[in-house]
């Protein structure tokens, strides 16, 4: 079968499609014939060798951590009724030290994964839409729980054109909140407007934080959700209202946002990081994902897929994410 392989850490050019042996389902596992593979910004960081302490990815490896497809075979102890079922599932092996799943084995024609990770795709939902919600859907629901959106209050979503951010915009609007979506460039801002945001700001331009404060009546947003991280995320902290909530979950800028704890205490701002989100266990996130899939099947949330590329163009997909030219979700299709 074909799979994308990384034999040395580096830029997008290290991604190469190769012929590799077909996976075999071990006890408790299934093999999935893949139709689409999710791509996360995390994949680009790991490809460069980032995060080895937490994600010890061994070379060579196949990137990716989630797929959509059809179960084609099952291992010992797995109900054969799964065969032929449309599913999405996380891929990769567990890190014995942390228990964290090491994101591998997604960019391939077939992959093996434990039965417990399988999530059925609801009838009527496109599998590509389903896999685009595999990681981002659960994250958006976790963020919704931490944000506690309230009707009539202002919410700022930084990186609002991203996978999780675009869903958060929709969830906040559905709850009756007013949303300011921050993104880079007019193409991404157009996408954010199409999601229902009340206002948009370009955070690549000077003065964007002041613009957010002006839009919110001078007080700032009651809730700020930061999917950008880095300097952009730190700047977004300046847009949260006194007594508000600042939730930082993204590293699109290459790192999490650094927040002045003394300033947060002085302004009575509650700061929540990615690891502080309640219910961040794998089993709970799968339940959240099932719920989001049902919302998508009912048309109540819509994932925005901007780019689909074959396995052979994985390098192009990664470059688009790193260069911030991708609009909407990027997937590999098989």
N, C-alpha and C positions, 0 to 999 in steps of 0.2 A: 504494500500500500504506500501511498504518498504521505509524507509528513514534512512540516517545516522544522528544520534543525538549526541549532546554534552550537557551533564548535569552539567558538572563542567569544569573549565578551567584547562588545563594541557597538558601532552605529548600526543603522538599519541594514547595511550591506552584509552583515554577518548572517542574516536570515537566508537560508537556502532550502529549497525543496528537494528531498531525497526519497529513494525507495527504502523502506524499512520493513521488518517482519510484522505481520499482522499480530495484534494483541490477542491473548487468550484469557478468558475469564477465570480467575482464581476462585476458590470457594468464597461465596458471599458477594461475588462480583457479577457484572454483566458487561457485554461488549455492545457498544452503540455504533451503528453506521451513521456517520456524521453528515448532516446537511448544512449546518452553519456553526461557526465558532465565534464566541464573544472575544472582543479585544478590549483590554483595559489599559489605561495609562500606566498602571503598575507593570504591565508586560514590557513596556519600553524601558523602564528603570532597571528591571531585573536583567534585561538583555545587555545592559551596560555594566552589570556586575554590582549594582547597588543592592544594599540590604542583605548581604550574605549572613550577617549575624542572626537575622530573623527569618530570612528565606534562603537557606543554604542550597541553592540550585546547583546541581552537579553538571559539569560539562562532559559530553555533549548532552543537550536536552531538547525537547520539543516544547515551545512556549504555549501559553494559553491555559485557561482554568475553567472553561465552561463551554458546553456544546448543546446543540439541538440535534435530534436525530431519531432513529428507530432502533429499539433493542433487537439485536440479531442473534444473540446467544447468551446463555446464562451459565454460571458456574455452579458447583455443588452447593446445595442448600438454598438455592434461589428458585422461586416459583416460576415455572416455565411459561405461565400465563403472561409474563412480561414480554415475551417474544412478539414482535410486531407492534408494540405500543409506542406511540409518539411521546418522547420525553425531552426534558432538558435536565442537565445535571452538571455539577461541578466535577472537575477532573483534578488529578494531581495526588501526590502521596503526602501522608501526614508527617510532620516534623516530630520525631520522638521527644525532642527537648521541650518544645513549646506546645505541641498539640495542634499548631497552626498547619493548615493545608499549604503545601508548597505548590505554587501555581505552575503546573506543567501538563503536557499531554493533551492539549486542546486543539492545536492547529494540525489536524490529521484527518484522514479519511475514516479512520475507526479509532476508538479508544475504549479502554476498560476502566470501570469505576465501580465503587461499592453500591450495592442495591439501595442502601439507606439514603443515598444522595438523589435518587430518581424522583422527579416531579413530573406528573402527567401534564401534557399540553391539553387544555380544554378544547372541546369541539368548536370549530369555527375560528380558532385563533391561529394565525400564520406562525409556523415554527420560528421564523426569523424574528418576528415580534416577541415571541416567547423568550428566546435566548437573550435578546437585548434587555430583558427584564430580570434575568437570572441573578445578577449581582446588584444592578442599579435599583431594581424594584424593592428588594429587601432594605437596601440602604435608605431609599426615599421614605419607607415606612418607619424605619428607626428614627430618621430625622424628624418626621412628622410627630412622633411621640415625644421627642425631646423639645420640639419647638412649641407644641401646644397652641396651634394656630387659633386665633379668636376672630370672630367677625368684626370688621371695621378697623382692625389694627394693621399697621404697616410692617411688611416683611421684605427684607433685602435678600436676594439669592445671588451670590457671587459664583461665577461659572454657570450661569443659568442655562446655557446652551449645551451643557454636558449631559451625560446619560442620567445621572441621579438628579442634577439640578433641574433639568427639563421636567422631570416627574414631580419634583418638589413644587415647582411653579404651579402645576396643575392641581396638586393636593391642597396647596394654600388657597388658591382661588376657589376651589370647591368648598372650603371651610368658611368662605366669606371674607378672607383677609385681602388687603390691598397689597399688591406685589410690585416691587421694583426689581427688574432683572438686570444684572450686570454681566457683560460679556465683551469680547474684543472684536470690533469690526462690524460693519453694517450687515453683512450676511448673517452673522450669528444673532445680531439684534433683531433682524427680521424674523428669525425662527422664534426667538423669545416672545415677540409680540404675538405671533400666531398661536402661542400657547395660552394667551389670555392675560399676560402681564399688563398691569395698569400703566407702567412706565418702564423705560429702559435707559441705561447709562452705559457708555463705553469706558471700561476701566483701563484702557490703554491711553486715555487722554488725561491731561492734568485737570485737577479740580473736580474729579468725579465724586469724591466723598462729599464735598460741599454741595454738589448737585443733588445727591441723595437726601441730604439734610433739608435742602430747600423743598424738594418734592414731598417730604414728610412733615411740612409745617415748621421746620427748624428744630424739631426735637430729635430726629433720627428715627431709625426703624426699631420697633419693639423687639423684633427678632432678626438677627443676621445669621444666615447660613453660608459658611465659607467653604466652597469647593475648590478654591484657587490655591490657597496656602501661600507660603513665602511672603514676599513684600506686599503682594496684592491683598492677601488675607490679613496681614497686620494693618494695612490701610483700612480695610473693611471694618475693623474693630472701631475705628473712629466714627463710623456711621451708626453705631448702635446707641439707642436712647439710654439715658441713665435709668437704672433699674431694669434694663432689658436682658435679653439672652443672646449670647454669642456662641454659635455652634460651629466648630471647625472640623471638617472631615476630609478635606481634599489636599492633594499634593501636586496639582497640575503645574505649579510653578517650581516643582522639584523638592519641596519640603513643606512641613506643616507651618502654619502661621505662629509667630512668636508674639505672645500677648504679655504686656506688663501687668503682673499680678497685683501690684500695689495700686495701679490705676484702675484696674477692674474692681478692686475692693472699695476704693474711694468712690467710684461711680455706682457701686452696688450692681455691677453687671455679673450675671451668672455665666461662667465660661465652661463649656462642655467640649471635650476632645473626642476623637474617634473612639478611643478605647474606653471612654466614659459612658458611651451610649448603652442604655439598658436593653437587655435581651439580645446581646450580640453573640449568642451561642449558635453553632451551625444548625441545630435542630429548630431553634426558634426562627432563624432567618429563612429556613425552608418553608416554614408555615407562613411567614410574611410574604414570601414569593408566591406561594399558592394563592393567597388572597389578592395580590396584585394581578396575577394572571386572570383571575375571575373578573376583576375590574376592567382589564383590557378586553376580555372577551365580550363584556357588556358595553364596551365603548365609552367607559367612564374615565379612563386614562389612555393616552396614545403615545407609545414610544416613537421617537422621531429618528428614523434610520436614514442617514445621509449618504453612506457609501457602503457598497458591497463589492468585494474583490475576491478573486480565486486565490487558492493557497500560494500559487506562484508569485503573487503580487503582495505578499505579506510585508515586504520591505517598504513598499509604497504606502501601505496602510500605517505602519509605524511612523514613517516620515511625516505623514499628514498630521498625526497626533502631536508629534514633537514640535513641528513647525507651526502649530495652532491654525492650520488651514482647514482641518476637517470641521464640517458643520453637521451636527447630529451624531448619531451612533455609527461607528464603523464596525463591520462584520466581515469575516471571511466565509465564503460559501463554497461548498464542495459539490 
